[in-house]
Amino acid sequence: MSAIARTVYVFGLYLILLGIALLLVPGWLDALLGVDPEDNGWLRLSGLLAAVTGTLYCGIAVNGSAGLCRLTIVTRIGAAVMLAVLVSLGQLPGSFLVLAWIDAAGGLWTHIVSLRSGKAR
């Protein structure tokens, strides 16, 4: 597995684990993220989407698609920006900025590895 694919694979595993946790025990994030316990259905839906996205990321990495690995940089940075916008508009609690930072850090990690491998576009 290439270095860029490894970064996407690791991030995919994070998303799968986060997704499974949200699906099975959404309440553990209620207090941490400042989410109303009545929103557990939305947390479970978010968990499903995270797990599915993580599975796709792992598949992209295992199949060695460098172009799609680079595309995940845009999606992760974009997700971080949108989370920050939603927080700034009062649509999400400020605690969601932790998830934004994780998304941004993962995207930047992949971008740096891509630059070092000389295959960034």
Secondary structure, 3 states (H helix, E strand, C coil): CCHHHHHHHHHHHHHHHHHHHHHHCHHHHHHHHCCCHHHHHHHHHHHHHHHHHHHHHHHHHHCCCHHHHHHHHHHHHHHHHHHHHHHHCCCCCHHHHHHHHHHHHHHHHHHHHHHHCCCCC
